[in-house]
Amino acid sequence: MATVRKGVFDVLPKYWRKNSVIHSLSLKRSCVVLNKRFSAHFAFVPDTVPASDGETSRMNLFQSITNALDIALASDTTAVVFGEDVAFGGVFRCTVGLQDKYGKDRVFNTPLCEQGIVGFGIGMAVAGATAVAEIQFADYIFPAFDQLVNEAAKYRYRSGGMFDCGSLVVRAPCGAVGHGALYHSQSPEAFFAHCPGLKVVIPRGPIQAKGLLLSCIRDKNPCIFFEPKILYRLAVEQVPLKDYEIPLGKAEVIQEGDHVTLVGWGTQVHVLKDVCQLAQDKLNVSCELIDLVSILPWDKDTIAKSVKKTGRLLIAHEAPLTSGFGAEIAAAIQNDCFLHLEAPIQRVTGYDTPFPHIFEPFYIPDKWRCLEAVKKLINY
């Protein structure tokens, strides 16, 4: 590790050095992170719910997922949960105890075949069941890409509305976790955002995860529910025990501000919370923070309203820059808010390389890279 810290510019990929990706402040901070590979690159601040929401229980994100699945199975006798290793609780423990409670016919393991898992889910949904499939890591959802994009998304359309597989949810852990490297760190939401007929949702914490998952399970369109895996144990909140839903397709303004609009989803919302505080403390800049919540459909109106107020927009996501969903947001907001913009829209993202292992601290869009983008917006 000492060698890396001494000659870090010498070992960084030439692409990054050539494009001056690492500025001095980020470099200093990232070298510290290299020594703390398993530390989160953000501070998690829990959401709260009003007392009117009733009794709550302390849950982390995976426990809130379990609670949502428990409610879905109890309230819908046609609901089934299946995937690799879900019978004993799954690798992230999201289905612990469900097979014991509901039986092997309703919570069961599948072969290691993602195309088969989603194809089976489509068949179950077409036959009238509520199918909740788990893909063990989002990185391995691509063998099922054809089933999702060519079958699930188009089933209703191609039959003229006679048949559908709308009662299908595919859950998948996504995003950086500190040591996942190429095949356990990807954020593939933009691949599916290009496909009409699907809904794509990413929660930022346990309260949101429970309500959004129940909404997806009960929605009459096939949904992909990406769960930021770094939050499974890190994110802890007082979650309402009642059965509740959170609307899909509606962004949430988490913090109001006057000078810059920040947009993110999932883990990146917490990074941007840190950026809001840094911008206020170091630059005297007031940031408005928006959690997009749903990638498809996405809430353009909420973002446009904010940008018309602030005149500046920063979008941050872990997926690579090119064709990331931030590009769609930037194009749409530029079209709707052109005369209100005080500076070009900024995107802070992963890079156009496979997700690295040892260089993960340089790859992720951390608060220091985002703060530099805020400076560019303000000083333009």
C-alpha positions in Angstrom: 0.0 0.0 0.0 2.9 2.3 0.8 4.1 1.9 -2.8 0.8 2.9 -4.2 0.7 6.0 -2.0 4.2 7.1 -3.1 3.7 6.8 -6.8 0.0 6.9 -7.2 0.1 8.9 -10.5 2.6 6.4 -11.9 0.2 3.4 -11.4 -3.1 5.1 -12.3 -4.4 4.2 -15.8 -3.1 6.5 -18.5 -6.6 7.4 -19.4 -7.2 9.0 -16.1 -3.9 10.8 -16.0 -4.4 12.1 -19.5 -7.8 13.6 -18.7 -6.7 15.1 -15.4 -9.4 13.3 -13.5 -7.6 13.4 -10.1 -7.2 16.8 -8.7 -5.0 17.4 -5.7 -7.7 17.5 -3.0 -9.4 14.3 -4.3 -6.0 12.6 -4.5 -5.1 13.3 -0.9 -8.5 12.1 0.3 -8.5 9.1 -1.9 -5.0 8.0 -0.7 -6.5 7.9 2.8 -9.4 5.8 1.4 -6.9 3.3 -0.1 -5.9 2.5 3.5 -9.6 2.1 4.5 -10.9 0.0 1.6 -13.9 -1.2 3.5 -15.1 2.3 4.8 -18.1 4.0 3.2 -17.3 7.1 1.1 -20.3 8.9 2.6 -22.1 9.5 5.9 -25.5 7.9 6.2 -28.1 10.2 7.9 -31.4 8.3 8.6 -34.7 9.6 7.4 -37.5 10.0 10.0 -41.3 9.5 9.7 -44.1 11.4 11.4 -45.7 9.9 14.5 -48.9 9.5 12.5 -47.3 6.7 10.6 -47.7 4.5 13.7 -45.4 2.0 15.4 -41.9 1.7 14.0 -39.0 -0.7 14.4 -35.3 -0.3 14.0 -34.3 -1.9 10.7 -31.4 -1.9 8.3 -32.1 -2.0 4.6 -32.1 -5.8 4.2 -34.4 -6.2 7.1 -36.9 -3.6 5.6 -36.8 -5.7 2.4 -37.6 -8.8 4.4 -40.4 -7.0 6.1 -41.9 -5.9 2.8 -41.7 -9.4 1.3 -43.3 -10.8 4.5 -46.2 -8.3 4.1 -46.6 -9.1 0.4 -46.6 -12.9 0.9 -49.2 -12.5 3.8 -51.5 -10.2 1.9 -51.4 -12.0 -1.5 -51.8 -15.7 -1.5 -50.6 -15.9 -5.1 -47.2 -14.2 -4.3 -44.1 -16.3 -4.7 -40.4 -15.4 -3.9 -37.6 -17.3 -5.7 -34.0 -17.0 -6.8 -30.6 -18.4 -6.1 -30.2 -19.3 -2.4 -33.3 -17.4 -1.2 -34.6 -20.5 0.7 -32.0 -20.1 3.4 -32.1 -16.3 3.4 -30.0 -15.3 0.4 -26.4 -14.1 0.4 -27.5 -10.7 1.8 -30.1 -12.3 4.2 -33.1 -10.5 2.6 -35.3 -13.6 2.7 -34.4 -15.0 6.1 -37.3 -16.9 7.7 -39.7 -16.6 4.8 -39.6 -20.2 3.7 -40.2 -21.4 7.2 -43.2 -19.1 7.5 -44.8 -19.6 4.0 -43.5 -23.0 2.9 -41.4 -24.4 0.1 -44.1 -23.8 -2.5 -43.9 -20.0 -2.1 -40.3 -19.3 -1.2 -37.8 -21.5 -3.0 -34.4 -21.8 -4.7 -33.9 -21.9 -8.4 -31.0 -23.2 -10.6 -28.1 -20.8 -11.2 -29.6 -19.4 -14.4 -30.7 -15.8 -14.5 -32.5 -16.2 -17.9 -34.4 -19.1 -16.4 -35.3 -17.2 -13.2 -36.8 -14.2 -15.1 -38.4 -16.5 -17.7 -40.0 -18.5 -14.9 -41.2 -15.2 -13.3 -42.8 -14.1 -16.5 -44.6 -17.4 -16.8 -45.8 -17.2 -13.2 -47.1 -13.6 -13.7 -48.8 -14.5 -17.0 -50.6 -17.3 -15.2 -51.9 -14.9 -12.6 -49.4 -15.1 -9.7 -47.4 -12.3 -8.2 -43.8 -13.2 -9.0 -40.9 -11.7 -7.0 -37.6 -12.9 -8.5 -34.1 -12.3 -7.1 -31.0 -11.9 -9.2 -28.2 -12.4 -6.7 -26.1 -9.5 -8.1 -27.2 -6.9 -10.6 -24.0 -7.6 -12.5 -25.5 -11.0 -13.5 -28.8 -9.7 -14.7 -27.6 -9.5 -18.3 -28.2 -13.2 -19.2 -31.9 -12.3 -18.5 -31.7 -9.1 -20.6 -33.6 -10.7 -23.5 -36.3 -12.0 -21.2 -36.8 -8.6 -19.6 -36.5 -6.3 -22.6 -38.1 -8.5 -25.4 -40.6 -10.5 -23.3 -41.6 -8.9 -20.0 -41.6 -5.3 -21.3 -43.5 -6.1 -24.5 -45.9 -8.8 -23.5 -48.9 -6.6 -23.0 -48.2 -4.5 -26.1 -47.8 -7.4 -28.5 -51.0 -9.1 -27.4 -53.0 -5.9 -27.7 -53.7 -5.9 -24.0 -55.1 -9.4 -23.9 -52.3 -10.8 -21.8 -49.6 -9.3 -19.5 -47.0 -10.2 -17.0 -47.3 -7.0 -15.0 -47.2 -8.7 -11.6 -43.5 -9.3 -11.9 -40.7 -7.8 -9.8 -37.0 -8.5 -10.3 -34.9 -7.6 -7.3 -31.1 -7.2 -7.6 -28.3 -5.8 -5.4 -26.3 -3.1 -7.2 -23.5 -0.6 -6.8 -20.1 -0.2 -5.2 -19.5 -1.8 -1.9 -15.8 -1.2 -1.3 -14.3 -4.4 -2.6 -16.6 -5.8 -5.3 -14.5 -5.0 -8.4 -15.7 -5.8 -11.9 -18.5 -8.2 -11.4 -20.0 -7.1 -8.1 -20.1 -3.3 -8.3 -22.0 -2.4 -11.4 -25.0 0.0 -11.7 -26.9 -1.1 -14.8 -30.0 1.0 -14.4 -29.5 2.9 -17.7 -29.6 -0.3 -19.8 -33.2 -0.8 -18.7 -34.2 2.8 -18.7 -34.1 2.6 -22.5 -36.9 0.1 -22.6 -40.5 1.2 -22.6 -42.7 -1.2 -20.6 -40.4 -1.6 -17.6 -40.3 0.4 -14.3 -36.9 0.9 -12.7 -36.6 1.9 -9.0 -33.7 2.5 -6.6 -34.2 3.2 -2.9 -31.9 5.3 -0.7 -32.7 3.7 2.6 -34.9 1.3 4.6 -38.0 3.4 4.9 -38.0 4.1 1.1 -37.0 0.5 0.3 -40.1 -1.0 2.1 -42.6 1.4 0.6 -41.2 1.3 -2.9 -40.8 -2.5 -3.0 -44.4 -3.0 -1.9 -45.5 -0.5 -4.6 -43.5 -2.4 -7.2 -44.9 -5.7 -6.1 -48.5 -4.4 -6.5 -47.9 -2.4 -9.7 -49.4 -3.9 -12.8 -46.2 -3.4 -14.8 -43.0 -5.4 -14.6 -40.5 -3.7 -12.3 -36.8 -3.9 -11.7 -35.9 -3.0 -8.1 -32.2 -2.3 -7.6 -31.0 -2.4 -4.0 -27.7 -0.5 -3.2 -25.8 -3.3 -1.5 -23.5 -1.1 0.6 -26.7 0.1 2.4 -27.9 -3.3 3.4 -26.3 -3.1 6.8 -25.0 0.5 6.9 -28.4 2.1 6.5 -30.5 1.9 9.7 -33.8 3.7 10.2 -37.0 3.5 12.3 -39.3 1.9 9.7 -43.1 1.9 10.1 -44.4 -1.6 10.7 -47.6 -1.0 8.9 -48.3 -1.9 5.3 -47.5 1.2 3.2 -46.6 2.2 -0.3 -44.5 5.0 -1.8 -45.5 6.3 -5.2 -43.4 5.3 -8.2 -42.3 8.0 -10.7 -42.2 10.8 -8.1 -38.9 12.4 -7.1 -38.4 13.7 -3.6 -36.9 17.1 -2.6 -34.9 16.1 0.4 -33.3 19.5 1.1 -34.4 22.9 -0.4 -31.8 25.4 -1.6 -31.3 28.4 -3.8 -28.1 28.2 -5.8 -27.5 24.6 -7.2 -29.8 21.6 -7.8 -28.2 18.3 -7.0 -29.8 15.1 -8.4 -28.9 11.5 -7.4 -30.4 8.1 -6.6 -29.6 5.3 -4.3 -26.3 5.5 -2.5 -25.4 8.7 -4.3 -28.1 10.6 -2.5 -26.1 10.3 0.7 -22.9 11.5 -1.0 -24.8 14.5 -2.2 -26.1 15.2 1.3 -22.4 15.5 2.3 -21.9 17.8 -0.6 -24.7 20.1 0.5 -23.1 20.6 3.8 -19.6 21.1 2.3 -20.9 23.6 -0.2 -22.6 25.6 2.6 -19.6 25.5 4.9 -16.8 26.1 2.4 -18.5 28.1 -0.4 -21.6 29.6 1.3 -23.6 27.9 -1.5 -27.1 26.7 -0.8 -27.9 23.4 -2.6 -31.3 21.8 -3.3 -31.1 18.0 -3.1 -33.4 15.7 -5.1 -33.7 11.9 -4.9 -34.9 10.8 -8.3 -36.3 7.6 -6.7 -37.6 6.1 -10.0 -35.3 5.9 -13.0 -38.2 4.8 -15.2 -40.6 6.6 -15.2 -38.6 9.6 -14.0 -40.0 12.8 -12.6 -38.9 15.6 -14.9 -41.3 18.2 -13.5 -39.8 18.2 -10.0 -36.2 18.6 -11.4 -37.3 21.3 -13.9 -39.1 23.3 -11.2 -35.9 23.2 -9.0 -33.6 24.2 -11.9 -35.8 27.1 -12.9 -35.2 28.3 -9.3 -31.5 27.6 -8.9 -30.3 28.0 -12.5 -27.7 25.2 -12.1 -27.8 21.4 -12.1 -25.4 18.7 -11.0 -26.3 15.0 -11.6 -24.2 12.3 -10.0 -24.3 8.5 -10.4 -22.0 5.6 -10.1 -22.5 4.1 -13.5 -20.2 5.2 -16.4 -20.5 8.6 -17.9 -21.4 7.7 -21.5 -25.1 7.0 -21.9 -25.6 6.9 -18.1 -29.0 8.0 -17.1 -27.6 11.4 -16.2 -27.3 12.1 -19.9 -31.1 11.7 -20.4 -31.8 14.0 -17.5 -29.3 16.6 -18.7 -30.8 16.6 -22.3 -34.4 16.9 -21.1 -33.6 19.7 -18.6 -31.5 21.6 -21.1 -34.5 21.5 -23.4 -37.0 22.6 -20.9 -34.9 25.0 -18.8 -32.4 26.5 -21.3 -33.3 30.1 -20.7 -33.0 29.6 -16.9 -29.6 27.9 -16.9 -26.7 30.0 -15.5 -24.1 27.4 -16.3 -23.7 24.1 -18.3 -25.2 21.1 -16.6 -22.5 19.0 -14.8 -22.4 15.3 -14.5 -20.2 13.5 -11.9 -20.1 9.8 -12.6 -18.0 6.6 -12.8 -15.6 6.5 -15.7 -15.9 4.8 -19.1 -13.8 1.8 -17.9 -14.7 -1.5 -16.2 -15.3 -1.0 -12.5 -11.8 -1.3 -10.9 -10.8 -3.0 -7.7 -7.7 -1.2 -6.3 -8.7 2.1 -8.0 -12.3 2.1 -6.7 -11.6 5.2 -4.5 -10.7 7.1 -7.7 -13.6 5.7 -9.7 -16.6 6.5 -7.5 -18.2 10.0 -7.7 -17.3 10.9 -4.1 -18.1 14.2 -2.3 -14.9 15.8 -3.3 -15.4 15.3 -7.1 -19.0 16.5 -6.7 -17.8 19.6 -4.7 -15.5 20.5 -7.5 -18.4 20.3 -9.9 -20.4 22.7 -7.7 -17.5 25.1 -7.8 -17.5 25.0 -11.6 -21.2 25.7 -11.6 -20.9 28.7 -9.3 -17.8 30.2 -11.0 -18.9 29.7 -14.6 
